[in-house]
Amino acid sequence: MNKTTDISGSAEPEYDVAIVGLGPTGATLANLLALDGLKVVIFERDRDVFPLPRAVHFDAECMRVFQTVGIADELLPNLFVGPGMKFVNANGDLLIDWTRPTSVGPLGWCASYKFRQPELERTLRTRLTQNTQVNMRLQHDVFALDERDHSVELRFEDGAHRKILTTTARYVVGCDGARSTVRRFMGTELTDLQSHQRWVVVDALLDRQRPDLGDHSIQYCDPARPITYSRGPANHRRWEIMVMPGDDEADLGTHDWLWRQLRRWITPADAHFERSAIYTFHSVVARGWRFGRLLIAGDAAHQTPPFMGQGMAAGIRDAANLAWKLTSVIRDRLPADLLDTYETERAPHVREFIETAVQLGRVIEAKGNDGAVHTDQHTTATIRKFVTPQPSLGAGFHDGDARRDGDTLSGFIAPQPRLRDGTLLDDVVGHRFTLIVKAEHADAAKVYAESISGAQLIVVTANDNPTREWLTSSNSQAVLVRPDRYVCGLARDAAEIHALIERLRNKQIRESEAESV
């Protein structure tokens, strides 16, 4: 990437943010930025949504982001709530039981949803078309980025009209996948977590009911041929089949080959294939998610094996973390080095999911006679009853890196209770900072909050049992929740409440945070 002096003088960039790539991560980020009133342009080299399924799972935290965007209720009728995953060996013995509750959890949504990616992408795009601040440029391919003093110049090709054009934006975010163009201009390298394996992914549509296939996802840890089964919404089913040494490359992935691998579950009398593809599952994390005015998100920043269903979910978390930070910096509410906390917070969080997926992949791909994992007894025992990781953010704009005794909240996702009238909390507070405070401190907190110009802070009095109980259980009088729903910090008295609020108009990142980025 070249950095040049802005010869245009004081001319304002045409856009606040340019997003390269309109997959789920880019579309979610654009929607969140549009909620904040930013002017956004999105470049996507393809004209239409890819019509076939790729990602098939997201979690409650993602659904909460979609709730913020305003599409959760629209998505819900077409989703299937997943009951979890089981790992079995070649004899059918249970190795790992990863049961997930099918009832609504503490985030206000169920823990696991199965979906069809084309439907999600169309819904996200439709939402974008309703906002006049967003310009979607389909069939437009960005090929050059030049950073200037106050903006980035983007050069791109209009594929439909064969024209070369330019525009400017304050920041550019590459949501352009594993072979990211933006990452290449940043010069960012990837940390290889040493897990690369070829699998054939096949999506089938059942032609008749097959309840015997079950609702749980199953990882068949068979050393002869590891295979994954996953149920989707309606009649959609997916199998992932590991490529083994000795497989005939000419035969691999053909319909004859696929039917041979799947004959224990389905035959042509039961289903027909929607798509199949050969993938190499990678595990990598970028070293450097921001370079000046360029940033990356989603698969451009990290890639994970699919064994936890967290690939797309990680990109949605990126979008949620980055959106409010870009808004805060562009609106001059917080300093530009806030953007450095994007990587310091997200990279350790996503790495824990990737490393766990790699560990589970080793169970699936084990070569023992019974398909059991080759580890010591302690490791095997601890993963037999598997619980979804719930890591905190890495060091950044929260108190988790300097957590005091009894602070079990800072840096973790906040719960979302239903209030007395049945409304979910996020629907009340919107995409902004929220101070949840006990009634005896509410009036003073509101006076403090009103003194902050443009801080986008709402004060919620903990009158409802769930919010009161949450504060009481954390031994706090107030909790400050960020727009991405992660806890920024808690306060135990009036002075600490004032300090929490003051933090939102502080033009310097705290010293402990500056040292961490």
Secondary structure as the mmCIF struct_conf table of DSSP 4:
data_model
#
loop_
_struct_conf.conf_type_id
_struct_conf.id
_struct_conf.beg_label_comp_id
_struct_conf.beg_label_asym_id
_struct_conf.beg_label_seq_id
_struct_conf.end_label_comp_id
_struct_conf.end_label_asym_id
_struct_conf.end_label_seq_id
STRN STRN1 ASN A 2 LYS A 3
TURN_TY1_P TURN_TY1_P1 ILE A 7 SER A 10
HELX_LH_PP_P HELX_LH_PP_P1 ALA A 11 PRO A 13
BEND BEND1 GLU A 14 GLU A 14
STRN STRN2 TYR A 15 VAL A 20
BEND BEND2 GLY A 23 GLY A 23
HELX_RH_AL_P HELX_RH_AL_P1 PRO A 24 LEU A 35
TURN_TY1_P TURN_TY1_P2 ASP A 36 GLY A 37
STRN STRN3 VAL A 40 GLU A 44
BEND BEND3 ARG A 45 ASP A 48
BEND BEND4 LEU A 52 LEU A 52
STRN STRN4 HIS A 57 ASP A 59
HELX_RH_AL_P HELX_RH_AL_P2 ALA A 60 VAL A 69
TURN_TY1_P TURN_TY1_P3 GLY A 70 GLY A 70
HELX_RH_AL_P HELX_RH_AL_P3 ALA A 72 LEU A 75
HELX_RH_3T_P HELX_RH_3T_P1 LEU A 76 ASN A 78
STRN STRN5 PHE A 80 VAL A 81
STRN STRN6 GLY A 84 ASN A 89
TURN_TY1_P TURN_TY1_P4 ALA A 90 ASN A 91
STRN STRN7 LEU A 94 THR A 99
BEND BEND5 SER A 103 SER A 103
TURN_TY1_P TURN_TY1_P5 PRO A 106 LEU A 107
BEND BEND6 GLY A 108 TRP A 109
BEND BEND7 ALA A 111 ALA A 111
STRN STRN8 SER A 112 LYS A 114
HELX_RH_AL_P HELX_RH_AL_P4 GLN A 117 THR A 129
TURN_TY1_P TURN_TY1_P6 GLN A 130 GLN A 130
TURN_TY1_P TURN_TY1_P7 THR A 132 GLN A 133
STRN STRN9 VAL A 134 LEU A 138
TURN_TY1_P TURN_TY1_P8 GLN A 139 GLN A 139
STRN STRN10 HIS A 140 GLU A 147
BEND BEND8 ASP A 149 HIS A 150
STRN STRN11 VAL A 152 ASP A 158
TURN_TY1_P TURN_TY1_P9 GLY A 159 ARG A 162
STRN STRN12 LYS A 163 GLY A 174
TURN_TY1_P TURN_TY1_P10 ALA A 178 ARG A 179
HELX_RH_AL_P HELX_RH_AL_P5 THR A 181 MET A 186
TURN_TY1_P TURN_TY1_P11 GLY A 187 GLY A 187
STRN STRN13 GLU A 189 ASP A 192
BEND BEND9 GLN A 194 GLN A 194
STRN STRN14 GLN A 197 LEU A 206
BEND BEND10 ASP A 207 ARG A 208
HELX_RH_3T_P HELX_RH_3T_P2 PRO A 211 LEU A 213
BEND BEND11 ASP A 215 HIS A 216
STRN STRN15 SER A 217 CYS A 221
TURN_TY1_P TURN_TY1_P12 PRO A 223 ALA A 224
STRN STRN16 ILE A 227 ARG A 231
BEND BEND12 PRO A 233 PRO A 233
TURN_TY1_P TURN_TY1_P13 ALA A 234 ASN A 235
STRN STRN17 HIS A 236 MET A 242
TURN_TY1_P TURN_TY1_P14 PRO A 245 GLY A 246
TURN_TY1_P TURN_TY1_P15 GLU A 249 GLY A 253
BEND BEND13 THR A 254 THR A 254
HELX_RH_AL_P HELX_RH_AL_P6 HIS A 255 LEU A 262
TURN_TY1_P TURN_TY1_P16 ARG A 263 TRP A 265
TURN_TY1_P TURN_TY1_P17 PRO A 268 ASP A 270
STRN STRN18 ALA A 271 PHE A 281
STRN STRN19 VAL A 284 ARG A 287
BEND BEND14 TRP A 289 TRP A 289
STRN STRN20 ARG A 290 PHE A 291
TURN_TY1_P TURN_TY1_P18 GLY A 292 ARG A 293
STRN STRN21 LEU A 294 ILE A 296
HELX_RH_3T_P HELX_RH_3T_P3 GLY A 298 ALA A 300
TURN_TY1_P TURN_TY1_P19 ALA A 301 ALA A 301
STRN STRN22 HIS A 302 GLN A 303
HELX_RH_3T_P HELX_RH_3T_P4 PRO A 306 MET A 308
BEND BEND15 GLY A 309 GLY A 309
HELX_RH_AL_P HELX_RH_AL_P7 GLY A 311 ILE A 330
TURN_TY1_P TURN_TY1_P20 ARG A 331 ASP A 332
BEND BEND16 ARG A 333 LEU A 334
HELX_RH_3T_P HELX_RH_3T_P5 ALA A 336 LEU A 339
HELX_RH_AL_P HELX_RH_AL_P8 ASP A 340 ILE A 364
TURN_TY1_P TURN_TY1_P21 GLU A 365 GLU A 365
BEND BEND17 GLY A 368 GLY A 368
TURN_TY1_P TURN_TY1_P22 ASN A 369 ASP A 370
BEND BEND18 THR A 375 THR A 375
HELX_RH_AL_P HELX_RH_AL_P9 GLN A 377 ARG A 384
STRN STRN23 LYS A 385 LYS A 385
HELX_LH_PP_P HELX_LH_PP_P2 PRO A 391 LEU A 393
BEND BEND19 ALA A 395 ASP A 399
HELX_RH_3T_P HELX_RH_3T_P6 GLY A 400 ALA A 402
HELX_LH_PP_P HELX_LH_PP_P3 ARG A 403 ARG A 404
TURN_TY1_P TURN_TY1_P23 ASP A 405 GLY A 406
TURN_TY1_P TURN_TY1_P24 SER A 410 GLY A 411
BEND BEND20 PHE A 412 PHE A 412
STRN STRN24 ILE A 413 ILE A 413
HELX_LH_PP_P HELX_LH_PP_P4 ALA A 414 PRO A 415
STRN STRN25 ARG A 418 ARG A 418
TURN_TY1_P TURN_TY1_P25 ARG A 420 ASP A 421
BEND BEND21 GLY A 422 GLY A 422
STRN STRN26 LEU A 424 LEU A 424
HELX_RH_AL_P HELX_RH_AL_P10 LEU A 425 VAL A 429
BEND BEND22 HIS A 431 ARG A 432
STRN STRN27 PHE A 433 VAL A 437
HELX_RH_AL_P HELX_RH_AL_P11 ALA A 439 GLU A 450
TURN_TY1_P TURN_TY1_P26 SER A 451 SER A 451
BEND BEND23 ILE A 452 ILE A 452
TURN_TY1_P TURN_TY1_P27 SER A 453 GLY A 454
STRN STRN28 LEU A 457 THR A 461
BEND BEND24 ASP A 464 ASP A 464
HELX_RH_AL_P HELX_RH_AL_P12 ASN A 465 SER A 473
TURN_TY1_P TURN_TY1_P28 SER A 474 ASN A 475
BEND BEND25 GLN A 477 GLN A 477
STRN STRN29 ALA A 478 VAL A 481
TURN_TY1_P TURN_TY1_P29 PRO A 483 ASP A 484
BEND BEND26 ARG A 485 ARG A 485
STRN STRN30 TYR A 486 TYR A 486
STRN STRN31 VAL A 487 ALA A 491
BEND BEND27 ARG A 492 ASP A 493
HELX_RH_AL_P HELX_RH_AL_P13 ALA A 494 GLU A 502
HELX_RH_3T_P HELX_RH_3T_P7 ARG A 503 ARG A 505
BEND BEND28 LYS A 507 GLN A 508
HELX_RH_AL_P HELX_RH_AL_P14 GLU A 511 SER A 516
#
